[in-house]
Amino acid sequence: MPTLLDLFSGCGGLALGSKNAGYTTSLAVDIDPILSSSFPVNFPSTPFLQADVATLSAEDLRRSIPDGVDGIVGGPPCQAFSGIGKRLPDDPRRSLVGEFFRIVDEVQPKFFLMENVPGLAFPENKPVLEQALARLGANWDVLGPVVLDASLFGAATKRKRVFVFGFNRDEVETPELDWLVQPEAERVTVRDAIFDLLDATPCKKHQDKWVYSRRANLSAYAKSMRSDSGRFSGHQRTAHKPETVRRYAAVPQGGVDLVGKHKRLEWNGLCPTLRAGTGSDRGSYQSVRPLHPDENRVITPREGARLQGFPDSFEFHATTWHSFRMIGNSVSPIIARVLLRRIRQALDL
């Protein structure tokens, strides 16, 4: 199998997509002990290093991946470039895009794939990307940045992200960008993604586990997401105050709660981009979660994971807050699988 170095791995959206595309992750790296806490659980055979990517030296990498890797993938922290953030020019996280390409230059794989928010291509931020790319040698063909929407690749969420691809001319022939990023999936709706979870019930024998109902007529998407064990975690409903429930009850599908700004999902629509919120180091702000299409509550972490493209066997944090931070920060495994599969086909890996 072709091998990867996964930088800024988080909980493992890229790792799952690459696994499903036929790759082996030789090493995953992330500094955040909370956002990456479930990575070893979901990928027990993958070497994981909790470390600051900016401090990884060429010697560290030679020791950790002595045989090198075929590709490097990663989504450097995006908050410093987000269209809804402050985009402060002195935010230290802005420099991590350059660290990604420093490591690409040191390792010299056959290809790389980098993901970030569309804000990275904004006029005030694009110089950061251009300076980072300048760290690469003349042997690299760079494709992008290009904005892709995960919903066009089979996810049930309208999630636009910037992707940059690179191919080492000393090792491989560069594919055409238009072929690489061509959408290729039937539309998956909110109903397809989460309707079968509506009647799930708590498991009597296992704490924080739910079991599926015997609901018939599952969508192909729901069938692909269900766990083999019949159990899954992260589906605890939020207990809202009575006045909040009454307020939510007045919001129609597609409408927005004017107080909390929660959008109610439509069964036949797509989920808006799920956002991460912040950690305790940056104010502990929880992201605004959408409302369930029928029930007067915000969606559960498991429903959010389904909409993002994570199967029910995938584990997140024990708390709702950190679970949504993991999901909101992740690359959809579905678009990751499609893009990395095409790279593998093009390079005959």
N, C-alpha and C positions, 0 to 999 in steps of 0.2 A: 504494500500500500504506500502511496505517496505520504510524506510526512510534513508536519506543520509546527511552527512556533506560534503560539497564541498569546499576544501581548494585550494587557488590560482585559483579561478574560472575563471578569465579573463572574456571574453565576454560570455562564457557559452557553450563551446563544450561538455564538460562532462555532464553539466546540461541538455542539449538537448538530448544527447544520453541516459542518465539515465531516463529522462521523457518518451522517446519513448520505453524504456524497462520496464516501469511500476513502477518506483520509484517516491517518493516525496522527494524533497530536503528541509530538515528542516532548513538549514542555509547554505549560501554561503559566503565565505570570500575572499577578495582580497584587496591589498593595493593600487594598481595603479588606480587613479581616471579616467584616460583616457581609459586604456584598459578594464576596467570594466564598463565604462559609459553606455553601452547599455544593461548590464545585467538586471537592473530593468525594462527596456522597454520590453525585450523579456520574462521576467519571473516576471510579476508584483505581483504575489501572493507569491513569494518566499522571505523569509526574507534575506536581504543582509546586510553584515557588512563590511564597508571599514575599514580595520585594518591590522596591521602587524601581520602575523601568529606567528611570534617569540614572540610577547608580549601577546598572548592569554594565560590566566591562566586557571587552572582547574575550578576556581570559575567563570570566564567569561563563560566558556563552559556550566557549570551547569545552569547558569542563562539563557543562550541563547537556550539551548536544554535540558531542565530539565528532559525529558523522555529518553534522550540518543538517539542513532540512530542505525540502523541495519548495516550501512556501512560508511566508510570514503573513499572518492576518492579525487584525486588531482594530478596536475602536477606541482611540484615545479619549479621555474625558471631554465631554462635549459642552458642559455647562458654560464655559467661558465664551462659547460661540453661539449659544442658543438665542433664537429670536425673541424669546420671552424673558431672557436673563439680562443682566446689567452689561455684559460684554466689556468688562473693565480691561483696559490695555495692560494693566500691571498684574492681572490674575496669573499666578504661577502655573496654572494648568494649561495655559496657552502654549507653553514651551514643550509640552509632552508630544505634540504632533511632530516636532523636530526630533525628539528622542526615538520615535517610531522609525523614522527614516535613517537616523544614525545607525540603528541596529540592522536595518536592511542593508546599509552600505557595508557594515562590518561582517555580516553573515554571508552576503551574496547568494541568496537563494535563486531559484528559477523564476519566482514571481512573488508579488505581494498583493494583498487586498486590504485597503483601509476604509473604515466607515466612520461617518460623523454626521452631525446635524446639518441641514441646509445652510445654516448661518455661517458655516466655515467658508462658504463661497460668497458671502456678502462683501461689498467693496472694502469695508474697514477690516475684514478678517482675512481676505484672500492673500494679502502679502505674507501672512504667517504660513500659509500652505506653500506658497511659492518659495519662501526662504527654506522651508523644511525640505522640499523637493530638490533644492539646489545642493543638498548634501549627497545626492546620488551621483555616481559617475556617469560618463557619457555612454556607457554600455546599456543604459536603461531606457526602454520605451515606456512612457507614462501615458495612460489613457484616462481621461476625465480631468477634473471632477465632473460627475454626472449625477443628477438627482433621480432616484428610483423610488417607487411607491410599492411597499410590500404587498398591498392589496392586489396589484397586478401580477403577482407571482404566486398567489394562492393563500395569502393570509387574510383574516377577516377584519383587519384594521387598516385604515388609511394612514399609513406611516411613511412619510417621505424622509429619505436620508441621502446624504452625499456619499458616493463611492469613488475611490481612486484605485486604479489597477496599474501594476507595473510588471514588465517582462524583461528579463535579463537576456539581451541579444547574444551574449556569449554562450548561453545555454539552450535557448528555445526560440521558436519563431512566434512573433507577436500576432495574436488573433485580431479580427476586426471588432471594434467596440460595438457597432450596431448589432452584430450577432450575439455578442457576449451578454448584452443587457436587454435583449428582446423579451417582452413579457410572454408568458406561456402557461396560463392557467385559467380555468373557469372561475368566475366570481364566486367567492365564498361569503355568505351573509352571516350576520349575527345569529340568525336562527340555525343555520348549518353548524355553527361553532358551539353554541351553548344551550340550545333548547333541551337537549336530553339530560342536562344537569338539574333541571327545574324540580324534578321529583326525587332527586338523590336524598338518601336518609343517613343519619349518623350510624356508624358501625358500633354495635353494642360491645364487641370484644376488643376494639382497638381505639384508643383515645386519639382524637383529631384525625379520624378516618371516616370517610363516607363510602356508601355503596350505591351502585347504580340501581335505578328502577328497571322494570321490565318493559320500558317504553319501546314500542315497535317503530318501524320506519325511520331508523337512524340515518342521518346523512352520511355520505361517504367520508366526509371530513370527521364527523363525530366518531365513526367506527375506527378511523386511523388514530384518534387521540386516546381512546379508552385504554386503561391499563389491563394487562393480562390477568392480574390478581382480582379484578373487580372492585378494588378499593383505591381510594385516592385521598390526598390531604388538601388543606387550605381552602375549605369551602364553608367556613363559619360565617354566617350572615352577621352584618353589623346591626346591633340593637340601637336603633335611633330613638330619640325622644318622641313622644306622641305628637307634639306640635310639628316636629320635623316630618314625620310620616304623613301628617295631614297636608303639609306643604308639598311634599313630593307627589301626593295623590292628585294634585291639580295640574301636574306637568304631563302633557301628552307625549306620545312617542315622537321623537324628533325635536321636542321642546326643551327649554332650558330653565332650570330653577333659578330665579332671579337673585336669590339670596346667596346660595352657595356656588352658583354658576355650574351646577352639575347638568350635563346634557343627558336626556333620557334616550337610551338606545332604541333603534327601530329594528324589529325582527328582520325585515327585508333590506336593511341597510348595512353600513359598515361602522365599526367602532372608530371613534376619533383616536388620534395618537395618545397612547397611554404614557403619562409622564411620571418621572421618578420621585419628585420631591427632593428633600435634602436630608443629610445626616445631621447629627447633633453638633458637628463642628460648624455648620452653616445654618443654624436656626431651627432645625428639626421641623421643617415645613412639610406637611403631608400633601401629596398631589391631589388634585380634584378628580375623583373617580366618577365615571358615568353612572347613571341610574339604570337599573335592570329594566328591560322593556315592559314587564308586567308587574313585578313586585315593587313596592315602595321602599326601596333601599338601594344603596350603592352596590356595585358588583363585588363579588368575592375575589380573592387572589386567584383561585382556580379558574374562575370565569375569565379573569384578565389574562391568565396564562394561555388558556384555550384560544382567545382572540388573537394573542400575539404569535401563537404557533407552537407552544410547548405542549407535549403530551402529558397525560395525567400521571404518568409514572415519574415525572420530573419533580424533584423536591426543591422547595424554597425555604425561606426562613420561618421560624416558628411563629413570628409575629406578622400581622397583616401589614403594618407599616413597612418593615424591611422587605417583605415579599414583594410589595408593589415597587419599592425602590429597585429591587433586582430586575423585575419585569420591565419597568420603565427605562432602565439603563441598557437593556439588552438589545442585541441585534436579533430580529426575527429569525429563528432557525430555518424557516421556510424559504425566505429569499436567500439566506446564506447557502442553503443546500443547492438551490438552482444555480447560483453564480459559480460556486466552487465546483459543481459537477461539470459545468461548461468549460471551466478552465482546465479541469482534468481531461476532458475530451479533446480540447484544442491542443494541449501539450502532450497528449498520449502518455499520461502518467499512470 
